[in-house]
């Protein structure tokens, strides 16, 4: 899903409780399906943070060219990542593009990309 949402849109949909995961861009209208998806995504993040006492990273690739398929926590500083298959290949992955939030200052993290193939 490739959507970016502008801050102006956030104000417009404030009454419908649109999630705060908003970035730059221009969108005139949002479908109910997209709004529901973003709201559910925000709920899942809150549950995850509560489960791990706010000591877990939040991964996101809901933007153009984002290709993170799955992130698995090994421990609070180590994560196993799986990328989506590159377009027009026979199942190869040669790049990654995602966002990470909720990092802690002066803490080192290990990201193991599990499915890079060529």
C-alpha positions as CSV (number, residue, x, y, z in Angstrom):
1,X,0.0,0.0,0.0
2,X,1.6,3.2,-1.1
3,X,0.1,6.3,0.7
4,X,1.5,9.4,2.1
5,X,-0.8,11.8,4.0
6,X,-0.3,15.5,4.5
7,X,-0.6,17.3,7.9
8,X,-3.5,19.3,6.5
9,X,-5.4,16.0,6.0
10,X,-4.7,15.1,9.6
11,X,-6.6,18.2,10.7
12,X,-9.4,17.5,8.3
13,X,-10.0,13.9,9.7
14,X,-9.3,14.8,13.3
15,X,-12.9,14.2,14.2
16,X,-12.8,10.7,12.8
17,X,-9.7,9.9,14.9
18,X,-7.3,9.3,12.0
19,X,-4.0,7.8,13.4
20,X,-1.1,10.0,14.0
21,X,1.1,8.1,11.6
22,X,1.0,10.8,9.0
23,X,3.7,12.1,6.7
24,X,4.2,14.6,3.9
25,X,2.3,14.4,0.6
26,X,-1.0,15.4,-0.9
27,X,-4.1,13.4,-0.8
28,X,-7.6,14.8,-1.4
29,X,-9.8,12.0,-0.3
30,X,-9.2,8.9,1.8
31,X,-11.3,5.8,1.6
32,X,-12.9,4.4,4.7
33,X,-10.9,1.2,4.2
34,X,-7.6,3.1,4.4
35,X,-8.7,5.1,7.5
36,X,-9.7,1.8,9.2
37,X,-6.4,0.2,8.2
38,X,-4.4,3.1,9.7
39,X,-6.5,3.1,12.8
40,X,-6.0,-0.6,13.3
41,X,-2.2,-0.2,12.7
42,X,-2.1,2.5,15.4
43,X,-3.9,0.2,17.9
44,X,-1.5,-2.6,17.2
45,X,1.5,-0.3,17.8
46,X,0.0,0.7,21.2
47,X,-0.5,-2.9,22.2
48,X,3.0,-3.8,21.2
49,X,4.5,-0.9,23.2
50,X,2.4,-1.9,26.2
51,X,3.4,-5.6,26.0
52,X,7.1,-4.8,25.9
53,X,6.9,-1.9,28.4
54,X,7.9,0.6,25.7
55,X,11.2,-1.2,25.1
56,X,10.6,-2.3,21.6
57,X,11.3,-0.8,18.2
58,X,8.4,0.2,15.8
59,X,9.1,-0.7,12.2
60,X,7.2,0.9,9.4
61,X,7.2,0.7,5.6
62,X,3.8,2.1,4.7
63,X,5.2,4.6,2.2
64,X,6.3,4.6,-1.4
65,X,9.0,2.0,-2.1
66,X,8.9,0.7,1.5
67,X,9.6,-3.1,1.3
68,X,9.7,-4.4,4.9
69,X,7.4,-7.5,5.0
70,X,8.0,-8.6,8.6
71,X,10.0,-7.7,11.7
72,X,10.5,-10.3,14.5
73,X,12.0,-9.4,17.9
74,X,14.7,-11.6,19.2
75,X,15.4,-9.4,22.2
76,X,15.0,-5.6,22.7
77,X,18.2,-4.9,20.8
78,X,18.1,-7.6,18.1
79,X,15.5,-8.0,15.3
80,X,15.1,-10.4,12.3
81,X,13.8,-8.6,9.2
82,X,12.2,-10.0,6.1
83,X,11.9,-8.0,2.9
84,X,9.3,-8.2,0.2
85,X,10.4,-9.7,-3.1
86,X,11.7,-7.1,-5.5
87,X,9.4,-6.3,-8.4
88,X,10.2,-8.0,-11.8
89,X,12.6,-10.6,-10.3
90,X,12.3,-14.3,-9.7
91,X,12.2,-13.9,-5.9
92,X,15.3,-11.8,-5.2
93,X,15.8,-9.0,-2.7
94,X,18.7,-6.6,-3.2
95,X,17.7,-3.5,-1.2
96,X,15.7,-2.4,1.8
97,X,13.7,0.7,2.7
98,X,11.9,1.1,6.0
99,X,11.5,3.4,9.0
100,X,12.4,2.6,12.7
101,X,10.9,4.5,15.6
102,X,11.2,4.3,19.4
103,X,15.0,3.9,19.5
104,X,16.9,4.6,22.7
105,X,19.9,6.9,22.9
106,X,23.3,5.2,23.3
107,X,21.8,1.8,22.6
108,X,23.1,-0.4,19.7
109,X,20.7,-2.4,17.7
110,X,21.3,-5.4,15.4
111,X,19.1,-5.9,12.4
112,X,19.5,-9.3,10.6
113,X,18.0,-9.3,7.2
114,X,17.1,-12.9,6.8
115,X,16.0,-13.3,3.2
116,X,18.5,-11.4,0.9
117,X,19.0,-13.6,-2.1
118,X,20.3,-13.1,-5.6
